[in-house]
Amino acid sequence: MDIVIISSAKDPASMNIKENLLTNFEFDKSEEKFDNNDIFELKSNSIEIKLYTINSELIYTDNLDTKIHADIFIFISKHQSAGGIATLTIHPIGNFGKAEYGGKENKLCISPSYYIKDIFNELNKITQADYEITLEVTHHGPFMEKPLLFIEIGSTEKEWENKNAGSIIAKTLIHVLNSNEKNYESLFVIGGQHYNNIANKVMLKTEYAAGHICAKYNLQNLNAEIIKEAMAKTIPKSKLVLLDWKGLGKEKQRIVDILEKNNIEYKRSDRFFEN
């Protein structure tokens, strides 16, 4: 399997993680360049990992998979929030609505749920209490046809440049990518907040992997078509929708009606988890 890690010269957290990848692991410099930047390669077990640097913002690099060949794309990035909490986040890509930050309107990318689960769970094993580890919902660009995910350091310049945070993400990525892929069933989480507690709980406490996650603030954009797209654009494909039963607001009955009319299996979060 060919995996690429994409960093951006415009992103200090991205450069931090890149530096830690090159310092902690035996990447070789390729004879090729991309965007006038060096490409680095790490061959291990049955996978090949390439590390690219681009000169543009990560979220606006639509169709990068037409220029770089790979089976999976992993974008290493900064995370910015008004709260300024030290966080390490991971999330799927796409837009349940307008494309305000890259990507395409009402279009989702393929979510490699098994990698998202393993990376998220590994972060929770090794990370000190200095950081909050959370999944974010599906949001922003870029758009591409190949599977991708974002992993990010948040939420201020202090954290973006923190070498320990960069080291944690670098070591987590290589550990997971070198591990055998596990077999999970995927599900699509609907409802809840941007930092999605239900999806976090799915990852940590069940054998399911959350693929796409639609926040409460985007529920008005859900229809049968995009629900089916979210389930299909997950590896492996989702066969189940998990409803954050307390996080659906006034859209609850409309969404339930859509699911039932289209014979889409769903479960309520308040009845899903074992005590």
C-alpha beads as a LAMMPS data file, in Angstrom:
LAMMPS data file: protein, C-alpha beads

275 atoms
274 bonds

1 atom types
1 bond types

-500.0 500.0 xlo xhi
-500.0 500.0 ylo yhi
-500.0 500.0 zlo zhi

Masses

1 110.0

Atoms # bond

1 1 1 0.000 0.000 0.000
2 1 1 1.243 3.460 -0.908
3 1 1 0.593 6.137 1.702
4 1 1 1.460 9.802 1.430
5 1 1 1.733 12.336 4.205
6 1 1 1.124 15.892 3.025
7 1 1 2.656 18.875 4.810
8 1 1 2.425 22.561 3.964
9 1 1 5.220 25.118 4.112
10 1 1 2.562 27.681 5.114
11 1 1 1.554 25.765 8.250
12 1 1 3.812 25.831 11.362
13 1 1 2.181 22.765 12.943
14 1 1 2.591 20.883 9.681
15 1 1 6.292 21.765 9.550
16 1 1 6.650 20.738 13.198
17 1 1 5.207 17.286 12.529
18 1 1 7.255 16.919 9.340
19 1 1 10.466 17.765 11.225
20 1 1 9.654 15.138 13.851
21 1 1 8.954 12.509 11.193
22 1 1 12.349 13.135 9.611
23 1 1 14.157 13.272 12.965
24 1 1 12.628 10.148 14.492
25 1 1 12.440 7.857 11.467
26 1 1 14.820 6.850 8.690
27 1 1 13.269 8.596 5.720
28 1 1 15.399 8.727 2.572
29 1 1 15.445 11.758 0.303
30 1 1 14.025 10.972 -3.114
31 1 1 15.609 12.155 -6.338
32 1 1 12.233 13.710 -7.206
33 1 1 10.759 16.981 -6.044
34 1 1 7.204 18.254 -5.794
35 1 1 6.239 21.919 -5.724
36 1 1 10.009 22.520 -5.734
37 1 1 10.279 20.748 -2.346
38 1 1 12.101 17.527 -1.463
39 1 1 10.162 14.272 -1.249
40 1 1 11.116 11.768 1.447
41 1 1 10.440 8.016 1.486
42 1 1 10.139 5.408 4.225
43 1 1 9.758 1.755 3.271
44 1 1 8.590 -0.605 5.976
45 1 1 6.869 -3.991 5.946
46 1 1 4.390 -4.033 3.063
47 1 1 3.872 -0.265 2.871
48 1 1 5.681 2.686 1.404
49 1 1 5.250 6.087 3.012
50 1 1 6.139 9.245 1.136
51 1 1 6.333 12.660 2.752
52 1 1 5.493 15.623 0.527
53 1 1 5.576 19.362 1.182
54 1 1 3.371 21.771 -0.745
55 1 1 3.521 25.564 -0.838
56 1 1 -0.225 26.199 -0.645
57 1 1 -2.787 25.859 2.145
58 1 1 -3.767 22.257 2.728
59 1 1 -7.532 22.737 2.675
60 1 1 -7.496 24.313 -0.790
61 1 1 -5.485 21.647 -2.627
62 1 1 -8.401 20.065 -4.482
63 1 1 -7.607 17.096 -6.721
64 1 1 -4.090 16.617 -5.359
65 1 1 -4.606 12.907 -6.027
66 1 1 -4.395 13.625 -9.760
67 1 1 -0.808 14.838 -9.241
68 1 1 0.394 12.431 -6.547
69 1 1 -0.225 8.688 -6.699
70 1 1 -1.209 7.049 -3.423
71 1 1 -3.809 4.788 -1.855
72 1 1 -4.265 6.950 1.259
73 1 1 -3.558 10.644 1.897
74 1 1 -2.799 11.910 5.420
75 1 1 -2.666 15.685 5.889
76 1 1 -0.698 17.000 8.874
77 1 1 -2.029 20.373 9.924
78 1 1 -2.659 23.050 12.494
79 1 1 -6.019 23.350 14.219
80 1 1 -7.295 26.773 15.185
81 1 1 -10.101 27.545 17.623
82 1 1 -11.277 30.502 19.636
83 1 1 -11.074 28.520 22.869
84 1 1 -7.318 28.104 22.567
85 1 1 -7.370 24.660 24.203
86 1 1 -4.336 22.436 23.601
87 1 1 -5.749 19.671 21.413
88 1 1 -4.756 16.901 19.055
89 1 1 -7.563 16.249 16.598
90 1 1 -8.359 13.938 13.716
91 1 1 -11.270 14.016 11.309
92 1 1 -12.762 13.029 7.935
93 1 1 -13.079 15.500 5.064
94 1 1 -15.985 16.962 3.122
95 1 1 -18.826 19.443 3.283
96 1 1 -22.388 18.856 4.456
97 1 1 -23.355 22.164 2.895
98 1 1 -21.435 25.148 1.538
99 1 1 -17.741 24.811 0.740
100 1 1 -16.605 27.766 2.853
101 1 1 -13.143 26.322 3.555
102 1 1 -12.171 24.337 0.497
103 1 1 -13.589 21.228 -1.080
104 1 1 -16.891 21.084 -2.943
105 1 1 -20.369 22.052 -1.829
106 1 1 -22.402 19.100 -0.531
107 1 1 -19.624 16.655 -1.439
108 1 1 -17.761 14.253 0.806
109 1 1 -14.410 12.522 0.457
110 1 1 -13.728 8.875 1.226
111 1 1 -13.113 8.374 4.943
112 1 1 -10.652 5.582 5.910
113 1 1 -12.455 4.864 9.166
114 1 1 -10.090 2.076 10.234
115 1 1 -7.090 4.425 10.182
116 1 1 -9.026 7.193 11.913
117 1 1 -10.009 4.793 14.701
118 1 1 -6.532 3.329 15.162
119 1 1 -4.811 6.725 15.116
120 1 1 -7.355 8.214 17.519
121 1 1 -7.109 5.274 19.910
122 1 1 -3.307 5.268 19.807
123 1 1 -3.219 8.996 20.592
124 1 1 -5.388 8.302 23.607
125 1 1 -2.965 5.623 24.817
126 1 1 0.239 7.616 24.599
127 1 1 -0.716 11.247 25.107
128 1 1 -0.225 13.037 28.389
129 1 1 -2.982 15.047 30.025
130 1 1 -1.499 18.206 28.481
131 1 1 -3.656 17.669 25.394
132 1 1 -7.313 17.039 24.781
133 1 1 -7.725 14.273 22.179
134 1 1 -10.892 14.492 20.120
135 1 1 -12.502 13.683 16.829
136 1 1 -13.894 16.580 14.886
137 1 1 -16.851 16.219 12.574
138 1 1 -16.525 16.024 8.798
139 1 1 -15.628 19.476 7.499
140 1 1 -13.564 21.559 5.033
141 1 1 -11.488 20.611 1.983
142 1 1 -9.665 19.596 -0.040
143 1 1 -11.762 17.464 -2.347
144 1 1 -10.249 14.367 -3.931
145 1 1 -11.317 10.917 -5.020
146 1 1 -8.805 9.001 -2.894
147 1 1 -9.303 8.322 0.843
148 1 1 -7.885 10.970 3.159
149 1 1 -7.875 12.269 6.707
150 1 1 -6.517 15.244 8.629
151 1 1 -4.569 15.056 11.883
152 1 1 -3.960 18.366 13.617
153 1 1 -2.273 20.209 16.478
154 1 1 -4.357 22.912 18.148
155 1 1 -5.135 25.480 18.943
156 1 1 -2.658 28.395 19.075
157 1 1 0.817 29.184 17.755
158 1 1 2.294 27.979 21.042
159 1 1 0.917 24.452 20.496
160 1 1 1.580 24.435 16.736
161 1 1 5.291 24.841 17.404
162 1 1 5.436 22.546 20.432
163 1 1 7.974 19.832 19.586
164 1 1 6.403 17.336 21.960
165 1 1 3.061 17.612 20.182
166 1 1 4.786 17.159 16.818
167 1 1 6.633 14.121 18.140
168 1 1 3.463 12.524 19.510
169 1 1 1.693 12.779 16.159
170 1 1 4.741 11.638 14.165
171 1 1 5.272 8.554 16.329
172 1 1 1.555 7.742 16.392
173 1 1 1.285 7.884 12.613
174 1 1 4.247 5.622 11.922
175 1 1 3.210 3.144 14.620
176 1 1 -0.301 2.819 13.224
177 1 1 0.774 2.731 9.581
178 1 1 3.225 -0.074 10.387
179 1 1 0.580 -2.102 12.226
180 1 1 -1.692 -4.674 10.662
181 1 1 -5.016 -3.251 9.537
182 1 1 -7.850 -4.287 11.813
183 1 1 -11.300 -5.292 10.685
184 1 1 -13.962 -2.927 11.951
185 1 1 -17.507 -2.247 10.929
186 1 1 -18.106 1.392 10.081
187 1 1 -20.969 3.652 11.030
188 1 1 -22.111 7.188 10.230
189 1 1 -22.649 9.470 13.233
190 1 1 -25.387 12.084 12.889
191 1 1 -25.787 14.900 15.414
192 1 1 -23.865 16.381 18.289
193 1 1 -21.223 19.054 18.561
194 1 1 -18.192 19.840 16.405
195 1 1 -15.926 18.072 18.896
196 1 1 -18.004 14.955 18.764
197 1 1 -18.316 13.030 22.029
198 1 1 -20.473 10.272 20.551
199 1 1 -17.920 9.558 17.814
200 1 1 -15.141 9.586 20.435
201 1 1 -17.073 7.036 22.462
202 1 1 -17.647 4.835 19.403
203 1 1 -13.917 4.721 18.751
204 1 1 -12.830 4.056 22.319
205 1 1 -15.561 1.740 23.606
206 1 1 -16.875 -0.310 20.668
207 1 1 -15.618 -2.420 17.777
208 1 1 -17.133 0.062 15.342
209 1 1 -15.241 2.815 13.551
210 1 1 -16.875 6.183 12.918
211 1 1 -16.530 7.132 9.262
212 1 1 -18.252 10.402 8.506
213 1 1 -19.722 12.582 11.259
214 1 1 -22.385 15.237 10.655
215 1 1 -22.640 17.948 13.312
216 1 1 -25.896 19.353 14.631
217 1 1 -25.181 22.662 12.883
218 1 1 -25.332 20.888 9.495
219 1 1 -28.419 18.727 10.026
220 1 1 -30.645 20.969 7.931
221 1 1 -28.494 20.016 4.915
222 1 1 -29.040 16.275 5.307
223 1 1 -31.184 14.433 2.803
224 1 1 -31.344 10.826 1.632
225 1 1 -28.757 11.393 -1.083
226 1 1 -25.997 12.779 1.108
227 1 1 -26.718 10.273 3.893
228 1 1 -26.192 7.458 1.396
229 1 1 -23.060 9.197 0.100
230 1 1 -21.622 9.447 3.626
231 1 1 -22.201 5.738 4.165
232 1 1 -20.790 4.724 0.780
233 1 1 -17.729 6.986 1.034
234 1 1 -16.306 5.152 4.024
235 1 1 -13.830 2.268 4.127
236 1 1 -15.339 -0.162 4.888
237 1 1 -18.762 1.112 3.793
238 1 1 -21.061 2.034 6.667
239 1 1 -24.114 -0.151 7.155
240 1 1 -25.406 1.673 10.212
241 1 1 -26.308 5.216 11.233
242 1 1 -25.812 6.175 14.870
243 1 1 -27.998 9.073 15.975
244 1 1 -26.777 11.319 18.772
245 1 1 -30.233 11.226 20.279
246 1 1 -29.770 14.340 22.406
247 1 1 -27.882 16.186 19.673
248 1 1 -30.437 16.320 16.853
249 1 1 -32.515 19.280 17.938
250 1 1 -35.569 20.128 15.853
251 1 1 -34.276 17.972 12.970
252 1 1 -34.717 14.711 14.897
253 1 1 -38.027 13.522 13.465
254 1 1 -37.220 14.632 9.917
255 1 1 -33.992 12.634 9.921
256 1 1 -35.643 9.571 11.452
257 1 1 -38.296 9.758 8.739
258 1 1 -35.646 9.894 6.000
259 1 1 -33.854 6.870 7.421
260 1 1 -37.014 4.811 7.793
261 1 1 -38.349 5.747 4.355
262 1 1 -35.067 4.624 2.781
263 1 1 -34.704 1.463 4.894
264 1 1 -31.435 2.673 6.410
265 1 1 -30.646 0.932 9.680
266 1 1 -30.128 3.279 12.600
267 1 1 -29.644 3.142 16.336
268 1 1 -30.091 5.712 19.076
269 1 1 -26.978 6.654 21.031
270 1 1 -28.825 6.354 24.354
271 1 1 -29.465 2.671 23.601
272 1 1 -26.254 1.822 21.752
273 1 1 -23.465 1.696 24.299
274 1 1 -23.043 -0.977 26.931
275 1 1 -22.794 0.348 30.451

Bonds

1 1 1 2
2 1 2 3
3 1 3 4
4 1 4 5
5 1 5 6
6 1 6 7
7 1 7 8
8 1 8 9
9 1 9 10
10 1 10 11
11 1 11 12
12 1 12 13
13 1 13 14
14 1 14 15
15 1 15 16
16 1 16 17
17 1 17 18
18 1 18 19
19 1 19 20
20 1 20 21
21 1 21 22
22 1 22 23
23 1 23 24
24 1 24 25
25 1 25 26
26 1 26 27
27 1 27 28
28 1 28 29
29 1 29 30
30 1 30 31
31 1 31 32
32 1 32 33
33 1 33 34
34 1 34 35
35 1 35 36
36 1 36 37
37 1 37 38
38 1 38 39
39 1 39 40
40 1 40 41
41 1 41 42
42 1 42 43
43 1 43 44
44 1 44 45
45 1 45 46
46 1 46 47
47 1 47 48
48 1 48 49
49 1 49 50
50 1 50 51
51 1 51 52
52 1 52 53
53 1 53 54
54 1 54 55
55 1 55 56
56 1 56 57
57 1 57 58
58 1 58 59
59 1 59 60
60 1 60 61
61 1 61 62
62 1 62 63
63 1 63 64
64 1 64 65
65 1 65 66
66 1 66 67
67 1 67 68
68 1 68 69
69 1 69 70
70 1 70 71
71 1 71 72
72 1 72 73
73 1 73 74
74 1 74 75
75 1 75 76
76 1 76 77
77 1 77 78
78 1 78 79
79 1 79 80
80 1 80 81
81 1 81 82
82 1 82 83
83 1 83 84
84 1 84 85
85 1 85 86
86 1 86 87
87 1 87 88
88 1 88 89
89 1 89 90
90 1 90 91
91 1 91 92
92 1 92 93
93 1 93 94
94 1 94 95
95 1 95 96
96 1 96 97
97 1 97 98
98 1 98 99
99 1 99 100
100 1 100 101
101 1 101 102
102 1 102 103
103 1 103 104
104 1 104 105
105 1 105 106
106 1 106 107
107 1 107 108
108 1 108 109
109 1 109 110
110 1 110 111
111 1 111 112
112 1 112 113
113 1 113 114
114 1 114 115
115 1 115 116
116 1 116 117
117 1 117 118
118 1 118 119
119 1 119 120
120 1 120 121
121 1 121 122
122 1 122 123
123 1 123 124
124 1 124 125
125 1 125 126
126 1 126 127
127 1 127 128
128 1 128 129
129 1 129 130
130 1 130 131
131 1 131 132
132 1 132 133
133 1 133 134
134 1 134 135
135 1 135 136
136 1 136 137
137 1 137 138
138 1 138 139
139 1 139 140
140 1 140 141
141 1 141 142
142 1 142 143
143 1 143 144
144 1 144 145
145 1 145 146
146 1 146 147
147 1 147 148
148 1 148 149
149 1 149 150
150 1 150 151
151 1 151 152
152 1 152 153
153 1 153 154
154 1 154 155
155 1 155 156
156 1 156 157
157 1 157 158
158 1 158 159
159 1 159 160
160 1 160 161
161 1 161 162
162 1 162 163
163 1 163 164
164 1 164 165
165 1 165 166
166 1 166 167
167 1 167 168
168 1 168 169
169 1 169 170
170 1 170 171
171 1 171 172
172 1 172 173
173 1 173 174
174 1 174 175
175 1 175 176
176 1 176 177
177 1 177 178
178 1 178 179
179 1 179 180
180 1 180 181
181 1 181 182
182 1 182 183
183 1 183 184
184 1 184 185
185 1 185 186
186 1 186 187
187 1 187 188
188 1 188 189
189 1 189 190
190 1 190 191
191 1 191 192
192 1 192 193
193 1 193 194
194 1 194 195
195 1 195 196
196 1 196 197
197 1 197 198
198 1 198 199
199 1 199 200
200 1 200 201
201 1 201 202
202 1 202 203
203 1 203 204
204 1 204 205
205 1 205 206
206 1 206 207
207 1 207 208
208 1 208 209
209 1 209 210
210 1 210 211
211 1 211 212
212 1 212 213
213 1 213 214
214 1 214 215
215 1 215 216
216 1 216 217
217 1 217 218
218 1 218 219
219 1 219 220
220 1 220 221
221 1 221 222
222 1 222 223
223 1 223 224
224 1 224 225
225 1 225 226
226 1 226 227
227 1 227 228
228 1 228 229
229 1 229 230
230 1 230 231
231 1 231 232
232 1 232 233
233 1 233 234
234 1 234 235
235 1 235 236
236 1 236 237
237 1 237 238
238 1 238 239
239 1 239 240
240 1 240 241
241 1 241 242
242 1 242 243
243 1 243 244
244 1 244 245
245 1 245 246
246 1 246 247
247 1 247 248
248 1 248 249
249 1 249 250
250 1 250 251
251 1 251 252
252 1 252 253
253 1 253 254
254 1 254 255
255 1 255 256
256 1 256 257
257 1 257 258
258 1 258 259
259 1 259 260
260 1 260 261
261 1 261 262
262 1 262 263
263 1 263 264
264 1 264 265
265 1 265 266
266 1 266 267
267 1 267 268
268 1 268 269
269 1 269 270
270 1 270 271
271 1 271 272
272 1 272 273
273 1 273 274
274 1 274 275
